Amino acid sequence: MTLNIAIIGVGLIGGSIGLALRGAPMVKGITGIDVNPQALNSAVKMGAIDRGAPLKEGVRDADVVFICSPLETVPGIVRAIRNHLKPGCIVTDVGSTKQKVMEAFAAELPPGVHGIGGHPMAGSEKGGVAGADRYLFENAVYVLTPPGSPGQEPVETLAALVGQMGAQVIIMDPSRHDDLVAIISHLPHLVAVALVNQAAGEPEALMLAAGGFRDTTRIASSPPEMWEEILFSNREAVIHRLEGLITGLNDFRRYLADRKREEVRSRLEQAREIRESIPRRKTGLFPVTCELIAIVPDEPGVIGSIGATLGEKGINIVDIEILRVREGDGGTIRLGVPSIADAETAVELLRETGVKAWLR
């Protein structure tokens, strides 16, 4: 069985979904829907969609509809398309919170149409369809949040379709999802905002800001209007987790005031152990099997040369990250490979070419 896909909102995520599904065995055709005609034209030219169409016409023959628009627009879009969806159609979204979306699906979708929440744990600093990437979801976690008693077949169909994007599917209760993203996404954003605001009126502090401050606060540069909507859409979970964070910070304040070094050390050690248990990966929750570090010279084509060296021996680089660069001197990169045997061989090969490398 092949499926007709409709993508409402052909921007970064919608465009990436189209590119990732292009030519997939399960996909018959992809229709794009967007209020911006230029975005649709660009999406057609780059191969993210087969054609553009108005909203109601675009969803009429769809087997799966991806709503890739801002969270606050989802209920209105569902109301607009509800009477134009064929029986058996699956409607999903890509929003970063799920409880409100699932409530909109339950209230607005007609019987026989299946609403399943979705959240791809992937993104980019680039915006719009021009930033779309067919590999954006490769090895990334993609959470699906079915209703309380979903039909098994629609969930399996959507999971299989998402799997053809290269993503790793996790099925989760909507409220559980929202609580977890409050911890790993929404709370860190508020912490970054609070840290940056601590530096208000302190220009000398910003001059001293080094890697730790910059890395910790990078996400504070995200669009405020987007984060305002995200935070209020998950207000209850964020408040709950903020209370826990405030308690933890008050504990540190008390330990420092009372000079309780053992308590401070215990909390620091606990945090390090938990942090080290995070799967090492570029995106998603699934770790690469083994990692190595290499110090490379600053010259054109050096990363391609490393890839060719390892590729000749059949070693696949499943993850890569540039850790630091000093112009003229080179930089440090992290490589993820499938196995310890691959990592050991890779280190030997790189050393033979004069690259300093070691297992992480």
Backbone hydrogen bonds, N-H to C=O, Kabsch-Sander energy under -0.5 kcal/mol:
donor,donor_aa,acceptor,acceptor_aa,energy
3,L,26,M,-3.1
5,I,3,L,-0.5
5,I,29,G,-3.0
6,A,64,V,-2.4
7,I,31,T,-2.8
8,I,6,A,-0.5
8,I,66,F,-3.2
9,G,7,I,-0.7
9,G,33,I,-3.5
11,G,9,G,-1.4
15,G,11,G,-2.5
16,S,12,L,-1.7
17,I,13,I,-2.5
18,G,14,G,-2.2
19,L,15,G,-2.4
20,A,16,S,-2.7
21,L,17,I,-2.0
22,R,18,G,-0.9
24,A,21,L,-2.4
27,V,24,A,-1.7
28,K,3,L,-3.4
29,G,3,L,-1.1
31,T,5,I,-3.0
32,G,51,R,-3.1
33,I,7,I,-2.5
39,A,36,N,-0.5
40,L,36,N,-1.6
41,N,37,P,-2.4
42,S,38,Q,-2.6
43,A,39,A,-2.3
44,V,40,L,-2.3
45,K,41,N,-2.3
46,M,42,S,-2.2
47,G,43,A,-0.5
47,G,44,V,-0.8
48,A,43,A,-2.3
49,I,43,A,-1.1
50,D,30,I,-3.0
51,R,30,I,-1.1
53,A,32,G,-1.9
58,G,54,P,-2.9
59,V,55,L,-1.3
60,R,56,K,-0.7
60,R,57,E,-0.6
62,A,59,V,-1.2
63,D,4,N,-2.7
64,V,4,N,-1.8
65,V,90,I,-3.0
66,F,6,A,-3.0
66,F,64,V,-0.5
67,I,65,V,-0.6
67,I,92,T,-2.6
68,C,8,I,-3.4
68,C,66,F,-0.8
73,T,70,P,-1.8
74,V,70,P,-0.6
74,V,71,L,-1.3
77,I,73,T,-2.1
78,V,74,V,-2.6
79,R,75,P,-2.2
80,A,76,G,-1.9
81,I,77,I,-1.7
82,R,78,V,-1.5
84,H,81,I,-2.5
85,L,82,R,-0.7
88,G,112,G,-3.0
89,C,86,K,-1.9
90,I,63,D,-2.5
91,V,89,C,-0.5
91,V,114,H,-3.2
92,T,65,V,-3.0
93,D,116,I,-0.5
94,V,67,I,-1.0
102,M,98,K,-2.6
103,E,99,Q,-1.8
104,A,100,K,-1.9
105,F,101,V,-2.5
106,A,102,M,-2.4
107,A,103,E,-2.0
108,E,104,A,-2.3
109,L,105,F,-2.2
113,V,110,P,-1.8
114,H,89,C,-2.8
115,G,113,V,-0.6
116,I,91,V,-2.6
116,I,114,H,-0.6
117,G,145,T,-2.0
119,H,143,V,-2.4
121,M,119,H,-0.5
121,M,141,V,-3.1
122,A,120,P,-2.0
131,G,128,G,-1.6
132,A,129,V,-1.7
136,L,133,D,-1.7
138,E,135,Y,-1.2
139,N,166,G,-3.0
140,A,137,F,-2.0
142,Y,168,Q,-2.9
143,V,119,H,-2.4
144,L,170,I,-2.8
145,T,117,G,-2.3
155,V,151,G,-1.3
156,E,152,Q,-2.4
157,T,153,E,-2.6
158,L,154,P,-2.6
159,A,155,V,-2.7
160,A,156,E,-2.3
161,L,157,T,-2.2
162,V,158,L,-2.8
163,G,159,A,-2.2
164,Q,160,A,-1.2
165,M,162,V,-1.7
166,G,163,G,-1.6
167,A,162,V,-1.3
168,Q,140,A,-3.2
169,V,167,A,-0.6
170,I,142,Y,-1.7
172,M,144,L,-2.6
177,H,173,D,-2.6
178,D,174,P,-2.3
179,D,175,S,-1.9
180,L,176,R,-2.2
181,V,177,H,-2.7
182,A,178,D,-1.3
183,I,179,D,-1.1
184,I,180,L,-2.4
185,S,181,V,-2.0
186,H,181,V,-2.5
187,L,182,A,-2.5
189,H,185,S,-1.3
190,L,186,H,-1.8
191,V,187,L,-2.5
192,A,188,P,-2.4
193,V,189,H,-2.4
194,A,190,L,-2.7
195,L,191,V,-2.5
196,V,192,A,-2.4
197,N,193,V,-2.5
198,Q,194,A,-1.2
199,A,195,L,-0.7
199,A,196,V,-1.3
200,A,197,N,-1.4
202,E,199,A,-2.2
205,A,202,E,-0.9
206,L,202,E,-1.4
207,M,203,P,-1.6
208,L,204,E,-1.4
209,A,205,A,-0.7
214,R,210,A,-2.5
215,D,211,G,-3.1
216,T,212,G,-2.2
217,T,213,F,-1.9
218,R,214,R,-0.7
218,R,215,D,-0.5
220,A,217,T,-1.9
221,S,218,R,-1.8
222,S,219,I,-1.7
227,W,223,P,-1.8
228,E,224,P,-2.5
229,E,225,E,-1.5
230,I,226,M,-2.1
231,L,227,W,-2.7
232,F,228,E,-2.0
233,S,229,E,-2.0
234,N,230,I,-1.0
235,R,232,F,-1.1
238,V,234,N,-2.3
239,I,235,R,-2.5
240,H,236,E,-2.3
241,R,237,A,-2.3
242,L,238,V,-2.5
243,E,239,I,-2.0
244,G,240,H,-1.2
245,L,241,R,-2.1
246,I,242,L,-3.0
247,T,243,E,-2.0
248,G,244,G,-2.1
249,L,245,L,-2.4
250,N,246,I,-2.5
251,D,247,T,-2.0
252,F,248,G,-1.7
253,R,249,L,-2.3
254,R,250,N,-2.4
255,Y,251,D,-2.8
256,L,252,F,-2.5
257,A,253,R,-2.3
258,D,254,R,-2.4
259,R,256,L,-1.0
260,K,255,Y,-3.1
261,R,259,R,-1.4
264,V,260,K,-1.7
265,R,261,R,-2.9
266,S,262,E,-2.4
267,R,263,E,-2.2
268,L,264,V,-2.4
269,E,265,R,-2.7
270,Q,266,S,-2.4
271,A,267,R,-2.3
272,R,268,L,-2.2
273,E,269,E,-2.4
274,I,270,Q,-2.3
275,R,271,A,-2.8
276,E,272,R,-2.5
277,S,273,E,-0.8
277,S,274,I,-0.8
278,I,275,R,-1.4
281,R,279,P,-0.7
284,G,121,M,-0.6
288,V,280,R,-1.5
290,C,337,V,-1.8
292,L,335,L,-2.3
293,I,358,W,-3.0
294,A,333,I,-2.4
295,I,356,K,-2.8
296,V,294,A,-0.6
296,V,331,G,-2.7
299,E,297,P,-1.3
302,V,299,E,-1.4
305,S,301,G,-2.3
306,I,302,V,-2.0
307,G,303,I,-2.4
308,A,304,G,-2.3
309,T,305,S,-2.4
310,L,306,I,-2.4
311,G,307,G,-2.7
312,E,308,A,-2.1
313,K,310,L,-1.0
314,G,311,G,-1.9
315,I,310,L,-2.4
316,N,314,G,-0.6
318,V,316,N,-0.9
318,V,336,G,-2.2
319,D,336,G,-1.2
321,E,334,R,-2.2
323,L,321,E,-0.7
323,L,332,T,-2.3
324,R,332,T,-1.4
326,R,330,G,-3.1
329,D,326,R,-2.1
330,G,326,R,-1.8
331,G,296,V,-2.2
332,T,324,R,-2.5
333,I,294,A,-2.7
334,R,321,E,-3.3
335,L,292,L,-2.7
336,G,319,D,-3.1
337,V,290,C,-2.5
343,A,339,S,-2.2
344,E,340,I,-2.6
345,T,341,A,-2.2
346,A,342,D,-2.8
347,V,343,A,-2.4
348,E,344,E,-1.9
349,L,345,T,-2.6
350,L,346,A,-2.6
351,R,347,V,-2.4
352,E,348,E,-2.0
353,T,349,L,-1.0
354,G,351,R,-1.6
355,V,350,L,-2.7
356,K,295,I,-0.8
356,K,354,G,-0.5
358,W,293,I,-2.1
360,R,291,E,-2.4
